[in-house]
Amino acid sequence: MSAAMTLEDKAVLVTGANRGIGKALVEEALARGAKRVHAGTRQAMAHPDPRVTPLVLDVTDPDQVQAAASRVESLDVLINNAGVMLPDDSLDPAVHERHLAVNLYGSNAMTQAFLPALIDSRGTVINLLSCVALAPLPMFTSYSASKAAAFSLTKTLRAAHAARGVGFHAVLAGPIDTDMTRELDIPKTSPAAAARAIFGAVDNGIEDIFPDPATAPLAEAWAAGPDKILERQFARLVPAADPAI
Ligand SMILES: NC(=O)c1ccc[n+]([C@@H]2O[C@H](COP(=O)([O-])OP(=O)(O)OC[C@H]3O[C@@H](n4cnc5c(N)ncnc54)[C@H](OP(=O)(O)O)[C@@H]3O)[C@@H](O)[C@H]2O)c1
């Protein structure tokens, strides 16, 4: 468990905010009383709610990431939602690179750029991962690998920054009904329902979030499983944070 948090009066940044789960997270953050939602999108967009500040932001572009970090004065919640999923059953290097560029390095670049602001606010990072971080999906080899790597990094950052009061949440979602899963003929959860479940879990201090009916039954076993036992053991090896930082 991490510290409980609500969105009331908080400043939030969502990447990939123009469609799918990102768009639903923007609307849910507004509904929960966020005072400011920075909506990161690759193409300029407008939003009718004055609390929304559009940010042109490709997470693979270091200049745009730095410009966003300079523009946003304070931040309580960073949501690394932007992601790509391309079919790939043979680990084609070009496809693998693209998955890593967005899903791993892009998210990490955002986290590193906003970490000073998040340390100041004792803030929260929510990383949109996937249940394929736990078990790879056949035919989506490099997508699964990128999400597994991003989950590993999320857990490292969680341990490294806990003493500074920054919480890291991993969303291990199953199928959500967006453009990303359009071709998959399987039961899916609506993005709005997933967004409600994600913020509800963060409100309750849940670190690893299973926000849909397909994955929710895993939550109890996961919280008591060998991965969490090892994660907690390894977290104790992190040196205490320098109080001057
Ligand atoms: N849908 C699911 O079943 C599911 C399940 C588990 C996890 N997830 C994860 O949830 C997140 C959102 O997925 P989704 O289903 O909402 O996907 P989606 O509908 O395909 O939307 C993807 C979003 O990411 C943005 N994006 C892609 N590359 C980007 C980049 N380089 N910089 C900034 N933004 C970028 C897209 O912007 P453009 O419109 O400009 O392309 C779009 O806004 C992803 O990380 C995904 O892996 C999804």
The ligand as an SDF file (V2000), in Angstrom:
LIG
                    3D

 48 52  0  0  0  0  0  0  0  0999 V2000
   -6.8190   -0.6220  -24.2870 N   0  0  0  0  0  0  0  0  0  0  0  0
   -6.4020   -1.6130  -23.5180 C   0  0  0  0  0  0  0  0  0  0  0  0
   -6.9590   -2.7200  -23.5170 O   0  0  0  0  0  0  0  0  0  0  0  0
   -5.2240   -1.4260  -22.6110 C   0  0  0  0  0  0  0  0  0  0  0  0
   -4.9790   -2.4260  -21.6480 C   0  0  0  0  0  0  0  0  0  0  0  0
   -3.9020   -2.3020  -20.8050 C   0  0  0  0  0  0  0  0  0  0  0  0
   -3.1010   -1.1800  -20.8740 C   0  0  0  0  0  0  0  0  0  0  0  0
   -3.3540   -0.2310  -21.8080 N   0  0  0  0  0  0  0  0  0  0  0  0
   -2.4440    0.9170  -21.8330 C   0  0  0  0  0  0  0  0  0  0  0  0
   -3.1850    2.0930  -21.5730 O   0  0  0  0  0  0  0  0  0  0  0  0
   -2.6010    3.2010  -22.2610 C   0  0  0  0  0  0  0  0  0  0  0  0
   -3.6730    3.8910  -23.1180 C   0  0  0  0  0  0  0  0  0  0  0  0
   -4.1560    2.9320  -24.0410 O   0  0  0  0  0  0  0  0  0  0  0  0
   -5.4390    3.1670  -24.9450 P   0  0  0  0  0  0  0  0  0  0  0  0
   -6.1310    1.8740  -25.0160 O   0  0  0  0  0  0  0  0  0  0  0  0
   -6.1730    4.3830  -24.4980 O   0  0  0  0  0  0  0  0  0  0  0  0
   -4.7060    3.4100  -26.3380 O   0  0  0  0  0  0  0  0  0  0  0  0
   -5.1500    4.2750  -27.6300 P   0  0  0  0  0  0  0  0  0  0  0  0
   -6.6020    4.4430  -27.6840 O   0  0  0  0  0  0  0  0  0  0  0  0
   -4.4340    3.6350  -28.7640 O   0  0  0  0  0  0  0  0  0  0  0  0
   -4.4860    5.6970  -27.3050 O   0  0  0  0  0  0  0  0  0  0  0  0
   -3.0900    5.7940  -27.1920 C   0  0  0  0  0  0  0  0  0  0  0  0
   -2.7590    7.2100  -26.7760 C   0  0  0  0  0  0  0  0  0  0  0  0
   -1.3320    7.3000  -26.6370 O   0  0  0  0  0  0  0  0  0  0  0  0
   -0.8980    8.4050  -27.4250 C   0  0  0  0  0  0  0  0  0  0  0  0
    0.4790    8.2510  -27.8770 N   0  0  0  0  0  0  0  0  0  0  0  0
    1.0200    7.2570  -28.6300 C   0  0  0  0  0  0  0  0  0  0  0  0
    2.3230    7.5000  -28.8460 N   0  0  0  0  0  0  0  0  0  0  0  0
    2.6050    8.6730  -28.2160 C   0  0  0  0  0  0  0  0  0  0  0  0
    3.7730    9.4580  -28.0490 C   0  0  0  0  0  0  0  0  0  0  0  0
    4.9520    9.1270  -28.6320 N   0  0  0  0  0  0  0  0  0  0  0  0
    3.6980   10.6070  -27.3200 N   0  0  0  0  0  0  0  0  0  0  0  0
    2.5400   10.9810  -26.7600 C   0  0  0  0  0  0  0  0  0  0  0  0
    1.3810   10.2960  -26.8890 N   0  0  0  0  0  0  0  0  0  0  0  0
    1.4320    9.1500  -27.5980 C   0  0  0  0  0  0  0  0  0  0  0  0
   -1.8720    8.4470  -28.5990 C   0  0  0  0  0  0  0  0  0  0  0  0
   -1.7900    9.7090  -29.2420 O   0  0  0  0  0  0  0  0  0  0  0  0
   -2.1940    9.8710  -30.8260 P   0  0  0  0  0  0  0  0  0  0  0  0
   -3.6960    9.9990  -30.8490 O   0  0  0  0  0  0  0  0  0  0  0  0
   -1.4720   11.0940  -31.2330 O   0  0  0  0  0  0  0  0  0  0  0  0
   -1.7200    8.6310  -31.5210 O   0  0  0  0  0  0  0  0  0  0  0  0
   -3.1780    8.2330  -27.8500 C   0  0  0  0  0  0  0  0  0  0  0  0
   -3.5920    9.4120  -27.2260 O   0  0  0  0  0  0  0  0  0  0  0  0
   -1.4460    2.6330  -23.0710 C   0  0  0  0  0  0  0  0  0  0  0  0
   -0.2420    2.8050  -22.3630 O   0  0  0  0  0  0  0  0  0  0  0  0
   -1.7930    1.1520  -23.1830 C   0  0  0  0  0  0  0  0  0  0  0  0
   -0.6560    0.3560  -23.3790 O   0  0  0  0  0  0  0  0  0  0  0  0
   -4.3970   -0.3190  -22.6630 C   0  0  0  0  0  0  0  0  0  0  0  0
  1  2  1  0
  2  3  2  0
  2  4  1  0
  4  5  1  0
  4 48  2  0
  5  6  2  0
  6  7  1  0
  7  8  2  0
  8  9  1  0
  8 48  1  0
  9 10  1  0
  9 46  1  0
 10 11  1  0
 11 12  1  0
 11 44  1  0
 12 13  1  0
 13 14  1  0
 14 15  2  0
 14 16  1  0
 14 17  1  0
 17 18  1  0
 18 19  2  0
 18 20  1  0
 18 21  1  0
 21 22  1  0
 22 23  1  0
 23 24  1  0
 23 42  1  0
 24 25  1  0
 25 26  1  0
 25 36  1  0
 26 27  1  0
 26 35  1  0
 27 28  2  0
 28 29  1  0
 29 30  1  0
 29 35  2  0
 30 31  1  0
 30 32  2  0
 32 33  1  0
 33 34  2  0
 34 35  1  0
 36 37  1  0
 36 42  1  0
 37 38  1  0
 38 39  2  0
 38 40  1  0
 38 41  1  0
 42 43  1  0
 44 45  1  0
 44 46  1  0
 46 47  1  0
M  CHG  2   8   1  16  -1
M  END
$$$$
